[in-house]
């Protein structure tokens, strides 16, 4: 089991990072400005974790968080004249928090010892067949959603781009780009295999399709 002994934690209520996708972040709180400086001077890694929905009102302190998150590597960071940062994180590995020890009084942000989690990949003929079926189902649902809500100028071209992606990248990219709620995205982060994440994503898309029936006038479009 690969571990990171001291990973900086960045708890947010509205952003969930997944492997192989990127998120832009604006860092303004003093504790997270310190976190960013330390990461830039060290490992370049930050652990993105989701605050539990019933604890969002505790964001100013150390709110309860889900124990599974995603390690992000800083791809770019620019400090602004006022000391804040514009940063781009790229997801690398899911992780599970093993321990969150007491921190030094001079350290304003949380950190933890974590175990890196590997996505379980298909290894048998039956598992590859299951992956192919899950991928086919997912692409069908995505195509239906794109046509339903008119999120692309050329639906066929959009689908062609999705179909070119390998299954892990396809699932993670869709999970990040579709406007799911943080708790829905957390379900995807916690899935321990690509097949499981694909199936969970398909279930979420079925709910989204049911909620965007033609009778209700549709829903907000997918981001490009």
N, C-alpha and C positions, 0 to 999 in steps of 0.2 A: 504494500500500500504506500503510494507516494504521498508525502505530507509537506505542508508549508508550515513552519513553526510560528511565524509571526506575519500574518497577512492583514493588512489594513482593511477594515470593513467600512463600506459606504452604504448605510441603510437609506432606502428611498421608498416612498409609498406609491410612486407613479411611474417608475422606470424599472424594467426587468431585462437583464442582459442574458443572451443565449450564446452558445459557442458559434464561432465563425460569422458573427454579425457585429456591427459596430453601432455605437450610440454616441451622439454629441452631448456634452455636459457643460453646464456653466457652474463653476465653483465659486461661491461667494462667502459662505460661512467661515469664520476664522478657523474652526477645528478642521474643516475639510480643505482649506487653503494650506494648513500645516500638513495634512495628510498628503496632498498633492506634492508639496515641496519634498517631503520625505521620500515619496515614491520616485520622483524624478531623480533624486540623489542616490537611490538604491535600486530596488528590483524592477521598477517600472510597472509593478503589479498592484491592482486594487481589487478587493473582493466586493462585488455588488450583491447586496442582499435586500430582500423585500420586507418591509414592515408589515406586521399582521394588521389586517383591516380594522380590527376593533381597538387598535392602539395608535392610530394616526394622530390623535390629539396629544400624544406624548413625544412627538418628533423633536421637540426642543431638548429632550433629555436623551436617555438610552432606551428607546422603546423595544418591546419584544419583537423578535424577527424570526422568519422561517430559517431553519438550520441548513437548508440547501440553497446555494447561490451559484454565481459564476465568476470565475477569475477573469478580469479584464486587463489587457496590456495597454499601456498608454502608447498610442500611435502618434499622437501629436498633442502638444500642450503649449499654449501661449499665455504668458502672464500680461495682464492689462495694467495700465498706469495706476489704477486704483488697488492693485494687489489681487484682484480676482483672476480666475483662469478660464479660458476656453479650452476644452479638452475633448479628444476623441479616444474612446476606449474600444478595443476589439476583443470580443469574447474568446477565451481559450479553452478553459476546462470548467465543468461543474465541480462543485466541492460540497462537502458536508462539514459543518463546524463541529469539532471535537471538544474544544475547550475555549472559553473566553476568559482568560485570567485577568486579575486586577492589573490596571495599567499604572505606569509612572505618572505622578501628578502633573508633570510637564507635558505629557502626551494628551492632547485634547480629544483625539478620536479613538474609536474602538479598534481592537485588533484581536485575532484569534489564531489558534492552531487548527488547521483544517486538513482534511483528507481529500485528495483529488479523486474524482469519480470518472471512470471511463464509460462511455456509452457502449452497451452490449450490442455487438454487431452480429448479423446473421452468420451462421457457420455451417448449417446443414441444408440439404436440398429443400426440406420442408420449410425452414426458416427463410430461405431466399424466396420461396414461392409466396410465403406470407408477406414478406416485404414488398414484392411486386404487386400483390393484390392491394395492400394498404396504400401504396403509391398511386396506383391506378384510381382507387376510390378518392384519394385526396385531390388528384388533379381534376377529376370530374366535378367534385364539389367546388373547387376554386373556379373552374370555368363557368359553372352555373352562377356563382356569386358575382363574378365579373360581368356577366351578361345581365344579371338581375339589376345591379345597381349602377351600371354604366360607368365603371371606374377607369376604363381605358379607351382611348380613341380607336384603337385597333385591337379588339379582344383576341383575335387569332395570333397577332404578333406577340401580345403579352403572354399568351399561353405557350407559344413556341419558346420564349425565353425561359419560362418556368420548366418546361420539359427538358431543357438542356442541362439543368442542374442535377448533380448527383443527389441521391436521396437525403443524406444528412444535411447538405447545404440547402436543399429545397425546403425541408421541414423547418429548419431553423430560420431561414430567410422569411418564409411565410409567417411563422410565429411572431417575428419581430415587426413585419411590415403591416400586417392587418391590425386594425384598431381593437384589439382585445383589451379587456380590463387587466389590471395588474394581477389580480387573483387568478384569472384564466391563464395568463402567461406563466404564473408560478406553477400551475399544474403541469405545464409543458417542461419547465426546468426540472421538475421533480421526476418526470418519466425517465426510467433508467435504461431505456433502449430506444433506438431510432424507430423501430416498429411501434413501440408503445407511444412515443411522441407523435408519430404519424397518425395513429388511431385516435389519440386524444384530440389532436388538431382537427381530425375529420368530425368528431363529435361536436366540437365547438362550432365548426362551420355549418353543421346541420342546424344547430340552434340559431345561428346567424341567418341562415336562409329562411327558417321558419319565422323569424322576427322581421324579415324584410319582404314579406309577401306583397304582391302587386297592390293589394287592397289598402295597405297602410302608407303608400306613397314612397316606400323605399327608406334607405338609411344613408348616413354619410359615406362618401366614396372611400375606396381603399387609397392609401398613399401611393404615389409613384415609386 
